[in-house]
């Protein structure tokens, strides 16, 4: 049985993802620099997450069906800290018309 997050993706299409610029690959970190934009000095953002209808540029697949992070091993700290089944997770799922987290 696969993890419920692999059929979701709501968090990747529901929030702005800001993180310390030093997490980017061009600053010594692991997040691919091409998937991030500068916000202000020292802060970067995942491409696509500041759109009116956010969708992280690293999200692969269809939300609610089969979705996963294309850079999972290199994702920024806010994504690493995001908890499946948390209040934020439930809000993202609700906005997409999805049922509560099954975990």
N, C-alpha and C positions, 0 to 999 in steps of 0.2 A: 504494500500500500504506500503510495507517495504522500509526501507532506502536503497538508491543505494549502499552504502558500503557493505551491506549484500550479495550482489551478485558480489563483486569485489575481494578484497584481494590483489590487486596489490601492495599497499604500504607495506604490510607484506612480500612481496616477491621481494622487490626492493631496500631495503636500509639496511645498517648496523645500528643497534640500540644500541647505547652506552648511559649509564646513570650512575648517582651517585650510588655507591655501597650501600649507606644508604637506597636506595629505595628497596633493597632486603629484603625478610622476615627474613633472618638470621642476618640482621643488623638493625632490627626495622621497616622496610618498609613493603610493601604489595606485591611486585613482587615475585612470588614463586622462591626461591633460586635454585631449581633444573632446572629451565629454563634459568638460567644465568651463564655466565662464567666470571672469572676475566680477565681483560685486563691489567691494571696496578693498582697500589695502588689507591684506591678511585674510580675506573671506572670499571663498569661491562658491559657486552654485552648480548643481548638476543641470546640464542643458535640458530644456524642455519643462523643468519644474516650475518656472515662473510664468508660464502661459495661462491664459484665462481658463482653459481646461488642461491642467498639468498632465504631463506624461514624461517620465524620465527617459532620456535618450538611451539609457542602458536597458530599458524594459524590452523584453522579447516576447512576442506572442499576443494572444487575445485575452484581455482582462475578463476574469470570471470563467474562463474556459481552460486555457493552458498558457500560463505566463511565468516567466522567471527573469531574474536579473542576469544580464549578459556579462556582468563583471563581478559576480558574487564574491569571488575571492579578493577582489580589489575595491569593493564598495567603500564609500566614506563612512565615518563614524556614526552619523545620525541613522544610517541604514543598519549598521551593526547593532545599534542600541534599540532599534524599534522592536517592540515585543508583539508577537502574534497573539491575538486575543485581547490586547490592551484596549483601553478606551479609544485611543486614536485609531487603532485597527478597526474597531467596530464602527466608528464614524466614517472611515473611508469605505468600508463595505456597504454601509447604509446608503451613502451618497450614490453608490453604483447599483442600488437596488438588490444587493446580495444579502443572503441570510447571515445571521451571526456566525462568528468563527466557530467551526465545529470541534475545536480542541478542548 
